[in-house]
Amino acid sequence: MPAMTMTEKILARHADKASVEPGDNIWVDTDILMTHDVCGPGTIGVFKHHFGNGAKVWDREKVVIIPDHYIFTEDKMANRNVDTLRQFVKEQNLPYYYDVGTDKYKGVCHIALPEEGHTRPGEVLFGTDSHTCTAGAFGEFATGIGNTDAGFVLGTGKLWLKVPPTMRFVFHGDLPPYLMAKDLILAVIGDIGCDGATYKAMEFDGDGVFALNIEERMTLCNMVIEAGGKNGVIAPDQVTLDYVNARNKSKKPYQVVNSDAGAKFCFEKVYDVSKLEPVIAKPHSPDNKATVSEVKGTKLDRAYIGSCTGGKMTDFRAAARILNGHSVKIDTFIVPATSEIAKGLKLESINGQTLEQIFLAAGAKIGEPSCAACLGGPSDTFGRLNTPISCISTTNRNFPGRMGHKEAKVFLASPLTVAASALAGTIADPRDCLQ
């Protein structure tokens, strides 16, 4: 049997084949299908059109629906989307629906999925959101698909796809205290470009990767789509297994997969993390890379810390390190990704002050757990850019209009850099705050 990469081995098992290689077209069995309030109604429409209004989904235990994008709004069209989800869940008697306005509400789907135990090594996860690739941090094949494909999966549990070749990115060394996973992935995207990994798997390896906690690994995999990647993946280790086993409420068994010795990678790049500087992506593309020192002093109007990329507990711990005991000079928005993280802000403390208290004392505004301004949203969305201002953000995209106003300028950076910049009112280097 030929040596295979992690991605190839997972897809081969789910296609019931001994082996596959890049370029093969295969039918793949699905372990989890996730959809949300933006794409869910379209997916449901496709399903009903092709399988019939009375059809049942292929496996109700494998469908996860998480409203998270346009939910805390008075916009009637957005509210209608959530109503469509509720009706479908009722019709299908789906057990995994995390409805807004209830005690089951979670928040951002990509963080809610692992929190609720829906991400497991060796599995295949499809979601109607491009950042579904976040779950590759758990050693599974996870990728975003469109409404048409998702509607087909709802009815059959299968999807026809092409096996991607795998690129390998190796990070060695000890991560300095002023760097985070966001700096690492922005460095990669800046090096290979937004089309550098088009329809390829991006595998992350090296002692620098395995020294990261699981949330930071999620950040690495989250942004592979910004390089055009099909999926991101990291081999499971004990850190992964401890997290998964603690969250696997269904107790569903899983099988750990690793790349074979001798597996072929179409591209390899090695980084020494100890030699990297804080990185920023300038408007209007995630690959418009600069070191923070190169753009230090650039005037800003707003700072934003949140989203699936930058709204996790690790992100807020980092920001609190910078903001503790200081006051922001520009409007600063804090948006926890999930309700669990929102609770964590109230419970976790530094020197007797909770993270929430630190943020409020610094003059920041805290929003409800959700995607909020990351995808713009209706005009009453918390943190949305309704004027053409400059914003530094922990989100994952800075295309024109991504966070609202099409003429706004969005700089992407780590929570450390965003927090340092919020204190300065200009782009600032976190190294100056951590001395």
C-alpha positions as CSV (number, residue, x, y, z in Angstrom):
1,M,0.0,0.0,0.0
2,P,1.4,3.4,-0.9
3,A,2.3,5.9,1.8
4,M,-0.4,8.5,2.3
5,T,-0.8,11.8,4.0
6,M,-3.4,12.3,6.9
7,T,-5.9,13.8,4.5
8,E,-5.5,11.0,2.0
9,K,-5.9,8.3,4.7
10,I,-9.0,9.9,6.1
11,L,-10.6,10.2,2.7
12,A,-9.6,6.7,1.7
13,R,-11.3,5.2,4.8
14,H,-14.5,7.2,4.2
15,A,-14.5,6.1,0.6
16,D,-14.0,2.4,1.7
17,K,-10.8,2.2,-0.4
18,A,-7.4,0.8,0.6
19,S,-5.7,3.9,-0.8
20,V,-6.3,7.1,-2.7
21,E,-4.0,9.7,-4.3
22,P,-4.3,13.4,-5.2
23,G,-6.7,13.9,-8.1
24,D,-8.8,10.8,-7.4
25,N,-12.6,11.5,-7.5
26,I,-14.4,9.6,-4.8
27,W,-17.7,9.2,-2.9
28,V,-17.1,10.1,0.7
29,D,-19.2,9.2,3.7
30,T,-20.1,12.1,6.1
31,D,-19.7,12.0,9.8
32,I,-21.1,15.5,10.5
33,L,-22.9,18.1,8.4
34,M,-23.2,21.5,9.9
35,T,-25.1,24.5,8.7
36,H,-26.1,27.9,10.2
37,D,-28.6,30.7,9.7
38,V,-26.9,32.2,6.6
39,C,-26.7,29.1,4.5
40,G,-29.2,26.8,6.3
41,P,-32.3,28.0,4.6
42,G,-30.7,27.6,1.1
43,T,-29.5,24.1,2.1
44,I,-32.9,23.1,3.3
45,G,-34.5,24.5,0.1
46,V,-32.2,22.3,-2.0
47,F,-32.9,19.3,0.1
48,K,-36.7,19.7,-0.2
49,H,-36.6,20.4,-3.9
50,H,-34.6,17.3,-4.8
51,F,-35.8,14.8,-2.1
52,G,-39.3,16.0,-1.5
53,N,-41.0,18.1,1.2
54,G,-41.7,14.9,3.3
55,A,-38.2,13.5,3.0
56,K,-36.1,12.7,6.1
57,V,-32.4,13.6,6.5
58,W,-30.1,10.6,6.1
59,D,-29.1,10.6,9.8
60,R,-30.6,13.0,12.3
61,E,-27.7,12.3,14.7
62,K,-25.2,13.6,12.2
63,V,-26.8,17.0,11.4
64,V,-25.8,20.0,13.5
65,I,-27.5,23.4,13.1
66,I,-26.0,26.4,14.8
67,P,-27.4,30.0,14.3
68,D,-24.6,32.4,14.8
69,H,-24.2,35.0,12.1
70,Y,-27.1,37.4,11.9
71,I,-29.0,36.7,15.1
72,F,-28.9,39.7,17.5
73,T,-30.6,42.0,15.1
74,E,-34.1,43.4,14.4
75,D,-33.6,42.7,10.7
76,K,-36.7,40.8,9.6
77,M,-35.0,38.9,6.8
78,A,-32.3,37.6,9.2
79,N,-35.0,36.7,11.7
80,R,-36.9,34.8,9.0
81,N,-33.8,32.7,8.4
82,V,-33.7,31.5,12.0
83,D,-37.4,30.8,11.8
84,T,-36.7,28.5,8.8
85,L,-34.1,26.6,10.8
86,R,-36.6,26.2,13.7
87,Q,-39.3,24.8,11.4
88,F,-36.9,22.3,9.8
89,V,-35.5,21.1,13.1
90,K,-39.1,20.5,14.3
91,E,-40.0,18.7,11.1
92,Q,-36.9,16.4,11.3
93,N,-36.8,16.1,15.1
94,L,-33.1,17.0,15.0
95,P,-31.3,16.7,18.4
96,Y,-28.4,19.1,17.7
97,Y,-29.9,22.5,17.3
98,Y,-28.4,25.4,19.4
99,D,-31.2,28.0,19.1
100,V,-30.6,31.6,19.9
101,G,-32.7,32.9,22.8
102,T,-32.5,29.6,24.6
103,D,-30.2,28.0,27.2
104,K,-28.9,25.8,24.4
105,Y,-27.5,28.7,22.4
106,K,-23.8,28.5,21.8
107,G,-22.5,31.1,19.4
108,V,-20.0,30.8,16.5
109,C,-20.4,27.4,14.9
110,H,-16.7,26.7,14.4
111,I,-16.0,27.0,18.1
112,A,-19.3,25.5,19.2
113,L,-18.7,22.3,17.2
114,P,-15.7,21.3,19.3
115,E,-17.2,22.6,22.6
116,E,-20.2,20.3,22.1
117,G,-18.2,17.3,21.1
118,H,-18.9,17.2,17.3
119,T,-15.2,17.2,16.2
120,R,-13.2,13.9,16.4
121,P,-10.0,12.7,14.9
122,G,-10.2,10.7,11.7
123,E,-13.7,11.9,10.8
124,V,-15.1,13.9,7.9
125,L,-17.0,17.1,8.7
126,F,-18.7,19.2,6.1
127,G,-20.1,22.7,6.8
128,T,-21.8,25.4,4.9
129,D,-19.2,27.9,5.9
130,S,-15.7,28.3,4.5
131,H,-14.1,28.3,7.9
132,T,-15.3,24.8,8.7
133,C,-11.6,24.0,8.1
134,T,-11.1,25.1,11.7
135,A,-11.9,21.6,12.9
136,G,-8.8,20.2,11.1
137,A,-7.0,21.1,14.4
138,F,-8.6,17.9,15.8
139,G,-7.0,15.7,13.1
140,E,-10.0,15.3,10.9
141,F,-10.9,16.3,7.3
142,A,-13.1,19.4,7.6
143,T,-14.0,21.7,4.8
144,G,-16.7,24.1,3.7
145,I,-19.2,23.3,1.0
146,G,-22.0,25.1,-0.8
147,N,-25.7,24.9,-0.3
148,T,-26.2,22.5,-3.2
149,D,-23.7,20.0,-2.0
150,A,-25.0,20.3,1.6
151,G,-28.6,19.7,0.4
152,F,-27.3,16.5,-1.3
153,V,-25.5,15.4,1.9
154,L,-28.6,16.0,3.9
155,G,-30.4,13.4,1.8
156,T,-27.6,10.9,1.2
157,G,-24.8,11.3,3.7
158,K,-22.3,11.3,0.9
159,L,-20.4,13.7,-1.2
160,W,-18.4,13.4,-4.4
161,L,-15.0,15.2,-4.1
162,K,-11.5,15.2,-5.5
163,V,-8.6,14.2,-3.2
164,P,-6.4,17.2,-2.7
165,P,-2.6,17.2,-2.7
166,T,-1.0,18.2,0.6
167,M,1.3,21.1,1.4
168,R,3.3,20.8,4.6
169,F,4.2,23.7,6.9
170,V,6.7,22.9,9.7
171,F,7.1,25.3,12.6
172,H,10.2,24.8,14.9
173,G,11.4,26.6,18.0
174,D,10.0,28.2,21.0
175,L,7.2,30.8,20.4
176,P,8.2,34.2,21.9
177,P,5.6,35.7,24.3
178,Y,4.8,38.4,21.7
179,L,3.7,36.0,19.0
180,M,0.5,34.0,18.6
181,A,-0.8,31.5,16.0
182,K,-2.4,34.4,14.2
183,D,1.1,35.7,13.4
184,L,2.1,32.3,12.1
185,I,-0.8,31.8,9.7
186,L,-0.6,35.4,8.5
187,A,3.1,34.8,7.7
188,V,2.2,31.7,5.7
189,I,-0.6,33.4,3.8
190,G,1.7,36.4,3.1
191,D,4.4,34.0,1.8
192,I,2.2,31.8,-0.5
193,G,-0.6,34.3,-1.4
194,C,-4.4,33.9,-1.2
195,D,-4.3,31.4,-4.1
196,G,-1.2,29.6,-3.0
197,A,-3.0,26.6,-1.6
198,T,-5.9,26.4,-4.0
199,Y,-7.7,23.1,-3.5
200,K,-4.8,21.7,-1.5
201,A,-4.6,20.4,2.1
202,M,-2.4,22.3,4.4
203,E,-0.8,20.1,7.1
204,F,0.9,21.8,10.0
205,D,3.7,20.0,11.9
206,G,6.8,20.6,14.1
207,D,7.5,21.1,17.7
208,G,6.3,24.8,17.4
209,V,2.9,23.6,16.4
210,F,2.6,20.9,19.1
211,A,3.6,23.4,21.8
212,L,0.4,25.4,21.0
213,N,-2.8,24.7,22.9
214,I,-5.8,23.4,21.0
215,E,-7.4,26.9,20.5
216,E,-4.2,28.2,18.9
217,R,-4.1,25.2,16.6
218,M,-7.7,26.0,15.6
219,T,-6.5,29.5,14.6
220,L,-3.9,27.9,12.3
221,C,-6.4,25.7,10.6
222,N,-9.2,28.3,10.5
223,M,-7.4,30.6,8.0
224,V,-6.2,28.0,5.5
225,I,-9.2,29.0,3.4
226,E,-7.6,32.5,3.2
227,A,-4.8,30.8,1.2
228,G,-7.3,29.0,-1.0
229,G,-6.9,25.7,0.9
230,K,-9.4,22.9,0.8
231,N,-8.6,21.9,4.4
232,G,-6.1,22.3,7.2
233,V,-5.0,19.5,9.4
234,I,-2.8,18.8,12.5
235,A,-2.0,15.3,13.7
236,P,-3.7,14.5,17.0
237,D,-1.5,14.3,20.1
238,Q,-2.4,14.0,23.8
239,V,-3.5,17.6,23.9
240,T,-6.0,16.9,21.2
241,L,-7.2,13.6,22.7
242,D,-7.7,15.1,26.2
243,Y,-9.9,17.9,24.8
244,V,-11.9,15.5,22.5
245,N,-12.4,12.9,25.2
246,A,-13.6,15.5,27.7
247,R,-16.2,16.8,25.1
248,N,-17.3,13.7,23.3
249,K,-20.7,13.6,24.8
250,S,-22.0,10.9,22.4
251,K,-19.0,8.7,23.4
252,K,-18.8,7.9,19.7
253,P,-15.5,6.0,19.0
254,Y,-13.0,7.5,16.6
255,Q,-9.8,6.5,15.0
256,V,-6.6,8.6,15.1
257,V,-4.9,9.1,11.7
258,N,-1.4,10.2,11.1
259,S,0.6,10.8,7.9
260,D,2.7,7.8,6.9
261,A,6.4,8.0,6.8
262,G,7.3,8.6,3.2
263,A,4.0,10.3,2.4
264,K,4.4,12.7,-0.6
265,F,3.8,16.4,-0.1
266,C,3.5,18.7,-3.1
267,F,5.2,21.6,-1.2
268,E,7.1,22.0,2.1
269,K,8.2,25.1,4.0
270,V,9.9,25.3,7.4
271,Y,9.7,28.2,9.8
272,D,11.8,29.0,12.9
273,V,9.1,30.7,15.1
274,S,11.8,32.2,17.4
275,K,12.9,34.4,14.5
276,L,9.5,35.7,13.4
277,E,8.1,39.2,14.2
278,P,4.5,40.2,14.9
279,V,2.7,40.2,11.5
280,I,-0.2,42.2,10.1
281,A,-2.3,42.0,7.0
282,K,-3.0,45.4,5.5
283,P,-6.1,46.3,3.6
284,H,-7.6,44.7,1.5
285,S,-6.4,41.2,1.4
286,P,-5.1,38.6,4.0
287,D,-1.9,38.1,2.0
288,N,-1.0,41.8,2.1
289,K,1.6,41.1,4.7
290,A,3.8,43.4,6.6
291,T,5.6,43.2,9.9
292,V,4.0,45.3,12.6
293,S,7.2,47.3,12.9
294,E,6.8,48.3,9.2
295,V,3.4,49.9,9.7
296,K,3.8,51.0,13.3
297,G,2.1,54.4,14.0
298,T,-0.6,54.0,11.3
299,K,-3.7,55.8,12.6
300,L,-6.7,53.8,13.7
301,D,-10.3,54.5,14.6
302,R,-11.4,51.1,16.0
303,A,-10.1,47.9,17.5
304,Y,-12.1,44.6,17.3
305,I,-11.3,41.3,19.2
306,G,-13.6,38.4,18.4
307,S,-14.7,35.9,15.8
308,C,-13.9,32.2,15.2
309,T,-10.3,33.2,14.6
310,G,-9.9,35.7,17.5
311,G,-12.7,35.2,20.0
312,K,-11.5,32.3,22.1
313,M,-10.3,32.2,25.7
314,T,-6.6,32.2,24.6
315,D,-7.2,35.3,22.6
316,F,-8.9,37.1,25.4
317,R,-6.2,36.1,27.9
318,A,-3.6,37.6,25.6
319,A,-5.6,40.8,25.1
320,A,-6.1,41.1,28.9
321,R,-2.4,40.9,29.5
322,I,-2.0,44.1,27.4
323,L,-5.1,46.0,28.5
324,N,-4.9,45.3,32.3
325,G,-4.6,48.5,34.2
326,H,-4.7,50.7,31.0
327,S,-7.3,52.6,29.0
328,V,-8.0,52.3,25.3
329,K,-7.7,55.4,23.1
330,I,-10.1,54.2,20.4
331,D,-13.5,52.3,20.3
332,T,-12.7,48.8,21.2
333,F,-15.1,45.9,20.8
334,I,-14.8,42.5,22.6
335,V,-17.0,39.7,21.2
336,P,-16.7,36.2,22.7
337,A,-17.2,33.4,20.2
338,T,-19.5,31.3,22.4
339,S,-21.6,31.5,25.5
340,E,-19.1,29.2,27.2
341,I,-16.3,31.7,26.5
342,A,-18.6,34.6,27.6
343,K,-18.9,32.8,31.0
344,G,-15.2,32.3,31.1
345,L,-14.7,36.1,30.8
346,K,-16.7,36.4,34.0
347,L,-14.9,33.7,35.9
348,E,-11.2,33.8,34.9
349,S,-9.2,36.5,36.6
350,I,-5.8,38.2,36.6
351,N,-4.7,39.7,40.0
352,G,-8.2,39.6,41.4
353,Q,-10.0,41.1,38.4
354,T,-12.0,39.0,35.9
355,L,-11.2,39.3,32.2
356,E,-14.5,41.0,31.7
357,Q,-13.7,43.6,34.4
358,I,-10.3,44.2,32.9
359,F,-11.9,44.9,29.5
360,L,-14.6,47.2,30.9
361,A,-12.2,49.1,33.1
362,A,-10.0,49.7,30.0
363,G,-13.1,51.2,28.2
364,A,-13.9,48.4,25.9
365,K,-17.4,47.4,24.9
366,I,-18.5,43.7,25.3
367,G,-21.0,42.1,22.9
368,E,-23.1,39.0,22.9
369,P,-21.4,35.8,21.8
370,S,-21.8,35.5,18.0
371,C,-20.1,36.3,14.7
372,A,-21.2,39.9,15.2
373,A,-19.3,42.3,12.8
374,C,-17.0,39.7,11.2
375,L,-19.3,39.3,8.2
376,G,-20.7,42.8,8.3
377,G,-24.3,41.9,8.9
378,P,-27.4,44.2,9.2
379,S,-26.8,47.8,10.2
380,D,-27.6,47.2,13.8
381,T,-24.9,44.5,14.2
382,F,-22.6,45.0,17.2
383,G,-19.3,46.4,16.1
384,R,-20.2,46.8,12.4
385,L,-18.3,49.4,10.4
386,N,-21.0,51.8,9.3
387,T,-18.6,54.5,8.3
388,P,-15.3,54.4,6.2
389,I,-13.0,54.1,9.2
390,S,-9.8,52.2,9.9
391,C,-10.1,49.1,12.1
392,I,-7.6,46.7,13.4
393,S,-9.2,43.3,14.0
394,T,-8.6,39.7,15.0
395,T,-11.0,38.5,12.3
396,N,-9.9,36.5,9.3
397,R,-10.8,38.6,6.3
398,N,-10.2,42.2,5.3
399,F,-11.8,42.4,1.9
400,P,-13.7,45.6,1.0
401,G,-17.0,45.6,2.9
402,R,-16.2,42.5,4.9
403,M,-17.0,44.1,8.3
404,G,-19.6,46.5,6.9
405,H,-18.7,49.7,5.1
406,K,-17.1,49.0,1.7
407,E,-14.6,51.8,2.0
408,A,-13.5,50.9,5.5
409,K,-9.9,49.8,6.0
410,V,-9.4,46.6,8.0
411,F,-6.0,45.5,9.3
412,L,-5.8,41.8,10.5
413,A,-3.6,41.0,13.5
414,S,-3.2,38.9,16.6
415,P,-5.1,39.7,19.8
416,L,-1.8,40.9,21.3
417,T,-1.2,43.4,18.5
418,V,-4.9,44.5,18.4
419,A,-4.8,45.2,22.2
420,A,-1.6,47.1,22.0
421,S,-3.0,49.2,19.1
422,A,-6.2,49.9,21.1
423,L,-4.1,51.5,23.8
424,A,-2.0,53.5,21.4
425,G,-4.7,54.6,18.9
426,T,-2.3,53.6,16.2
427,I,-0.9,50.3,15.0
428,A,1.4,49.3,17.9
429,D,4.0,46.5,18.5
430,P,3.0,44.2,21.4
431,R,6.7,43.9,22.2
432,D,6.6,47.5,23.5
433,C,3.8,46.5,26.0
434,L,5.3,43.3,27.2
435,Q,8.7,44.5,28.2
